[in-house]
């Protein structure tokens, strides 16, 4: 495997990791929204 092939493979892996990271950040953001809703509901029910 030449240097060009290694660089191309690393760039592809880097892009996959960036995509995975973006997906995970979106999931975390949605989890925060869900958690906030659950906390709000819990507070409202216990008043």
C-alpha positions, 0 to 999 in steps of 0.5 A: 500500500503506497502513501497515496492509498494510505492517505485516501484510506485515512481520509475516508476513515476520518470522514466516517468518524466525523459523520458518526460524531455528528450523528452522536451529537444529534442523538445527545441533543435529542436526549437532552430535549427528552430529559427536559420534557421528562423532568418538566412532567415530573415537576408538574405532576408532583406539585 
